Amino acid sequence: MGTMGANNGVPLEGIHLLAPIPFPTSCRDGYAFRQHVAAARRNRNVPMIPEFDQYPIFYFTNHHSIQGPGTIYCMPDHFEQLDFELEAAVVICRNGRNIAAEVADEYIGGLMVMNDMSARKLQMEEMLLNLGPAKGKDFSTVIGPCLVTLDELTAFEIPPKPGHTGKSWNLGMKCWVNGVEVSNGNLGDMYWTFAEIIERASYLWRQPVCRRCNWFRHCRHRLFFRIKRNWQTEQSQL
């Protein structure tokens, strides 16, 4: 086996970089920056929504449209107000359910840059029906090119916002388009921490699994029907 070093590297010009996690089983996009939400609502001439301060919220984006740096392929309607969002993402490296924010950072494998591509015209059409976003945000989510583990970010750790739980980091984020800086922020400005978002996202009933065949719904040993019958019995007792 070789050793790592500048002399053993491969020039980036001659390769195509994939996403650090090319085939995630799920991808969720959350509202974490209060100033981002306030600015977006101000642009739509609506007041700041008070529920933002009560709980973190997210939506499921298309995990089959994850890609690394490079060309983004769009359909014609995507070019109607095509936009992006400079974001940071975490990778969950452990299985878990109902994860408390106090321990949620232990489930983070690392941080990376995320570029959420958005077709704003499609998105605005969909949101008029109070459901979505769907087609306005499901065609491309760019992550990477690097995944940075938490041990490499220890020196950048800062306390979260007052009243919040979890790690935060003093990490600047900038974006340029054709050499012009169009975005400048800091990860430390997050209102909701990744730990709090993980707690919300992992809130889920724990499904019992049959020990004989390791299945739940399609259990050959009728585990599902026994669970359903027991649930109905408990309901009748109530």
C-alpha positions as CSV (number, residue, x, y, z in Angstrom):
1,M,0.0,0.0,0.0
2,G,1.2,3.5,-0.8
3,T,1.5,6.5,1.5
4,M,-0.4,9.7,1.4
5,G,1.4,12.8,0.1
6,A,1.5,15.5,-2.5
7,N,3.7,13.4,-4.7
8,N,1.2,10.6,-4.8
9,G,-1.8,12.7,-5.6
10,V,-3.9,12.8,-8.8
11,P,-4.5,16.1,-10.5
12,L,-8.1,17.2,-10.1
13,E,-8.2,18.3,-13.7
14,G,-8.0,14.7,-14.9
15,I,-10.8,13.2,-12.7
16,H,-14.5,13.5,-12.0
17,L,-15.2,14.0,-8.3
18,L,-18.2,12.1,-6.9
19,A,-20.2,13.2,-3.9
20,P,-18.6,12.2,-0.5
21,I,-21.8,10.2,0.1
22,P,-23.0,9.3,-3.4
23,F,-25.9,7.1,-2.4
24,P,-27.5,8.3,0.9
25,T,-30.6,6.4,2.0
26,S,-32.3,9.7,3.0
27,C,-31.7,13.4,2.7
28,R,-33.5,16.1,4.7
29,D,-33.2,19.9,4.4
30,G,-33.9,22.0,7.5
31,Y,-34.6,25.6,8.4
32,A,-31.7,26.5,10.7
33,F,-30.8,30.1,10.1
34,R,-33.4,32.5,11.6
35,Q,-32.1,35.5,9.5
36,H,-32.5,33.4,6.3
37,V,-36.2,32.7,7.1
38,A,-36.9,36.3,8.1
39,A,-35.4,37.7,4.9
40,A,-37.3,35.2,2.7
41,R,-40.6,36.1,4.4
42,R,-39.8,39.8,4.2
43,N,-39.2,39.5,0.5
44,R,-42.7,38.0,0.2
45,N,-44.2,40.9,2.3
46,V,-45.2,38.5,5.1
47,P,-44.3,38.8,8.8
48,M,-41.8,36.4,10.6
49,I,-43.6,33.2,11.5
50,P,-43.5,32.7,15.4
51,E,-43.5,28.9,15.1
52,F,-39.9,29.1,13.8
53,D,-38.7,29.7,17.4
54,Q,-40.7,26.7,18.8
55,Y,-39.3,23.7,16.9
56,P,-36.9,23.0,14.0
57,I,-38.5,22.0,10.8
58,F,-37.3,20.2,7.7
59,Y,-38.5,18.6,4.5
60,F,-37.5,15.4,2.6
61,T,-35.5,16.2,-0.5
62,N,-34.7,13.8,-3.3
63,H,-31.8,11.6,-2.1
64,H,-31.5,10.1,-5.6
65,S,-30.5,13.5,-7.0
66,I,-27.4,13.8,-4.9
67,Q,-24.3,14.7,-6.9
68,G,-20.7,16.0,-6.4
69,P,-19.1,19.0,-8.1
70,G,-19.7,19.4,-11.8
71,T,-22.4,19.8,-14.4
72,I,-26.0,20.1,-13.3
73,Y,-28.6,18.7,-15.6
74,C,-31.9,20.5,-15.7
75,M,-35.2,20.3,-17.5
76,P,-36.5,23.5,-19.3
77,D,-38.8,24.5,-16.4
78,H,-35.9,24.4,-14.0
79,F,-34.3,27.4,-15.7
80,E,-37.2,29.6,-14.7
81,Q,-35.7,31.5,-11.8
82,L,-33.0,28.8,-11.2
83,D,-31.4,29.5,-7.8
84,F,-29.1,27.9,-5.2
85,E,-28.6,28.0,-1.5
86,L,-25.1,27.9,0.1
87,E,-25.6,25.4,3.0
88,A,-23.8,23.1,5.4
89,A,-24.8,19.5,5.9
90,V,-24.0,16.7,8.3
91,V,-23.7,13.0,7.6
92,I,-25.4,10.7,10.1
93,C,-23.1,7.7,10.7
94,R,-25.1,5.6,13.2
95,N,-28.5,4.1,13.3
96,G,-30.9,5.6,15.9
97,R,-34.4,6.6,16.8
98,N,-35.7,9.2,19.2
99,I,-32.2,10.6,19.6
100,A,-32.0,13.3,22.3
101,A,-30.3,16.5,21.3
102,E,-27.9,16.1,24.3
103,V,-26.3,13.1,22.6
104,A,-27.1,13.7,18.9
105,D,-23.7,15.1,18.0
106,E,-22.3,11.6,18.7
107,Y,-24.2,10.5,15.6
108,I,-22.6,13.0,13.3
109,G,-19.8,11.5,11.0
110,G,-18.8,14.9,9.6
111,L,-19.7,18.2,7.9
112,M,-19.6,19.2,4.3
113,V,-20.8,21.9,2.0
114,M,-24.2,21.5,0.4
115,N,-25.6,23.4,-2.5
116,D,-29.4,23.1,-2.7
117,M,-30.5,23.8,-6.3
118,S,-33.9,25.4,-6.6
119,A,-36.3,26.1,-9.4
120,R,-38.1,29.0,-7.8
121,K,-40.9,29.4,-10.2
122,L,-41.9,25.8,-9.8
123,Q,-41.4,26.0,-6.1
124,M,-43.7,29.1,-5.7
125,E,-46.4,27.4,-7.8
126,E,-46.3,24.4,-5.6
127,M,-46.3,26.3,-2.3
128,L,-49.5,28.0,-3.2
129,L,-51.2,24.7,-2.3
130,N,-49.4,24.5,1.0
131,L,-47.6,21.3,0.1
132,G,-44.0,20.8,-0.9
133,P,-41.5,21.9,-2.1
134,A,-41.5,19.0,-4.6
135,K,-40.5,19.5,-8.2
136,G,-38.9,22.8,-7.5
137,K,-36.2,21.2,-5.4
138,D,-35.9,17.5,-6.4
139,F,-33.6,17.7,-9.4
140,S,-30.1,18.4,-8.0
141,T,-28.5,18.7,-4.6
142,V,-24.7,19.1,-4.7
143,I,-22.6,18.1,-1.8
144,G,-18.8,18.1,-1.1
145,P,-16.2,17.9,-2.4
146,C,-14.9,17.1,1.1
147,L,-16.3,15.5,4.2
148,V,-14.7,16.8,7.3
149,T,-14.9,14.8,10.5
150,L,-15.7,16.5,13.8
151,D,-12.3,15.8,15.4
152,E,-10.8,18.1,12.7
153,L,-13.1,20.9,13.8
154,T,-12.5,21.0,17.5
155,A,-10.6,24.2,17.3
156,F,-13.6,25.9,15.7
157,E,-16.2,24.9,18.2
158,I,-18.3,27.7,19.9
159,P,-21.3,27.7,22.2
160,P,-24.7,27.4,20.6
161,K,-27.3,30.2,20.8
162,P,-28.6,30.8,24.4
163,G,-31.3,28.2,25.2
164,H,-30.1,25.7,22.6
165,T,-28.3,22.4,22.8
166,G,-25.5,20.9,20.7
167,K,-22.3,21.8,19.0
168,S,-21.8,24.9,16.9
169,W,-18.8,26.0,14.9
170,N,-17.2,29.3,13.9
171,L,-16.8,28.5,10.2
172,G,-17.1,31.1,7.5
173,M,-19.0,30.3,4.3
174,K,-18.7,32.2,1.1
175,C,-20.0,31.7,-2.4
176,W,-18.9,33.3,-5.7
177,V,-20.7,33.3,-9.1
178,N,-18.5,34.1,-12.0
179,G,-15.9,35.7,-9.7
180,V,-18.5,37.9,-7.9
181,E,-19.2,37.2,-4.2
182,V,-22.9,36.7,-3.7
183,S,-23.1,35.0,-0.3
184,N,-21.2,35.4,3.0
185,G,-22.3,33.8,6.2
186,N,-21.1,31.8,9.2
187,L,-22.1,28.4,10.5
188,G,-22.1,29.8,14.0
189,D,-25.2,31.9,13.1
190,M,-27.4,28.8,13.1
191,Y,-30.4,29.3,15.4
192,W,-31.2,25.5,15.6
193,T,-28.2,23.3,16.0
194,F,-27.7,20.1,14.0
195,A,-28.2,18.2,17.3
196,E,-31.7,19.7,17.7
197,I,-32.6,19.0,14.1
198,I,-31.5,15.4,14.5
199,E,-33.7,15.1,17.6
200,R,-36.7,16.3,15.6
201,A,-35.9,14.2,12.6
202,S,-35.4,11.0,14.6
203,Y,-38.7,11.2,16.5
204,L,-40.3,7.9,15.4
205,W,-42.1,5.0,16.8
206,R,-39.7,2.0,17.3
207,Q,-41.0,-0.8,15.1
208,P,-40.7,-4.3,16.8
209,V,-38.9,-6.8,14.6
210,C,-39.5,-10.6,14.6
211,R,-36.4,-12.3,16.1
212,R,-37.1,-15.4,13.9
213,C,-37.0,-13.8,10.5
214,N,-35.9,-10.2,11.2
215,W,-38.9,-8.7,9.4
216,F,-41.8,-6.5,10.6
217,R,-44.6,-5.9,8.1
218,H,-43.9,-9.0,6.0
219,C,-43.1,-11.3,8.9
220,R,-43.8,-14.9,8.1
221,H,-44.7,-15.6,11.7
222,R,-47.6,-13.2,11.8
223,L,-45.9,-10.8,14.2
224,F,-47.7,-7.8,12.6
225,F,-51.1,-9.4,13.2
226,R,-50.3,-10.1,16.8
227,I,-49.2,-6.5,17.3
228,K,-52.4,-5.3,15.7
229,R,-54.5,-7.6,17.8
230,N,-52.7,-6.5,21.0
231,W,-53.1,-2.8,20.1
232,Q,-56.9,-3.3,19.6
233,T,-57.1,-5.0,23.0
234,E,-55.3,-2.1,24.6
235,Q,-57.7,0.3,22.9
236,S,-60.7,-1.5,24.1
237,Q,-59.4,-1.5,27.7
238,L,-59.0,2.3,27.5
